């Protein structure tokens, strides 16, 4: 299916605009060029509003504005009317049949009132027009471009490189199911199941036993559905966690050691503080020591000289012996004539010797007594002063050793800081690390949870089979129920076949999607031979495998990711059997330099197979891009805004 | 719009030995593929009756 034209009336800045998309020289490429704010994205919004009543690409400024154009409002006021009409018509063709999608909505401006929009599809097949409205019209759109996967038809180029981000994986799975119509099989399976339940109820009314078995079976089936839902939910959570971990690991490639570096950094900072405290204590100890030694050091020269002199005089017997004069006197004049020390009788010879000593002491000067008295203090001062150097050296050595440790610690800190500073966005990296860590924990819990749920699921399946057999046997016993039983058997067989087709389709679509996406990607990418294959796991998480064997979806360039998204979309359209158009707003905005030119060449190839409508800004639509597109484009339109009226028109 | 061709091919393959089933599912698939499904129960029951009713049994 391709669009042939779009007519927009009164929608945002479009008062009346018709865009035609003729097909010429087999290249279904159509270019729209407009400055930012002129309204190229609002053409995309007009399309999605018409088809889905949604404007997902609406800018913040436009969100606060009414959907109708101000010019339309002015016209309505001038004509004295009270209703403003917004209308978008999309004319399309599919295998020679024409289709018109039309949505219109009315507004009352004073007081403001928004009427419900009306949507219709007019399909003209073999010159016979058929009009679909309401749910039928919505269903018609859904069969061409399902609403839930509209992002695979209408792109915002700026989002192209985020196409495979984690939270999109469930959408991809959903897209494949919807776009390949596998969900139709699921629906048929469910409806057959409802018919079977209805038939069982019919049989149950005829035979109470059957009712019992039937109720039992219905209960089991309900429980099974609930468990299956839980299983699916856990699987999705597991896939999400795995994808986040994988994506973060890719993003953090080469930056894995940042948390370790940060940890070490913190430890070293602590160590540095401890060393500074130790060093400070050493310094205090040294200062205290020097303060204490100040007296001894200042007295040292005179104390040393005095001590030397005393020692010299002692050596030359120039100083009297330091004898207690009173003791001698007491001994000489003692009444008992005994020695006061050994208590033996004093001989005359001894008395005369004591007398001699006393005479000798009488001649010694007061100075010599003082000298002898201070000698021990002088010795202490001199010893202390002489020991100062070694004690000081010891304290200095302790201080220096701490300083060395501190220097080492600071050098290590500087190295780590340099390492950390190499990472461009530390906070983001840490955030990613923490996110991965959290998801690892969630993943472990969910895996345990899954094992339990799976066990319950298997158990309920077994019970369901048993209940099914009991019911079948009960039905067989009742003659009246034979015909119903045969219908149930028939519908059950139909269900099994539908289920098998569904499973085969999913497997085949997945396998083919892998192959076709890779084939498109190889054809489109300019770096040949770097990537070997594309894989889709059971949850449709896409992985691009590098020739060295690792997954690099998250780490390849924005241009490559955009190409990958385009390849996936083309494969999806092809494998699903759909051939709807692609509308890309700002297609090369995320690609620069030579990659931009290559990407443009790729798009020029794509338009040979399907309709491609692209909206550019003039900055984006550079000479090297326009020189590729202009010669082949079937239509090229420039849009401009009349700023007075705020109306956009074709130049 | 017709249902995905591959689904129809698989249907034929899976029911090659049971033509009644093939026709039954074919009608169901066509019904799901059509834009005139409406309230599905009635058209479904009509098809079931056609294949499993008295005329279907004969």
Interface residues (C-beta under 8 A of the other chain):
Chain A: X132 X136 X139 X140 X143 X144 X180 X181 X184 X185 X187 X188 X191 X192 X195 X483 X486 X487 X490 X491 X493 X494 X497 X498 X500 X501 X504 X505 X508 X576 X577
Chain B: X1 X3 X4 X5 X6 X7 X10 X11 X14 X15 X18 X21 X24 X25 X28 X29 X32 X33 X35 X36 X37 X40 X44 X45 X48 X51 X52 X57
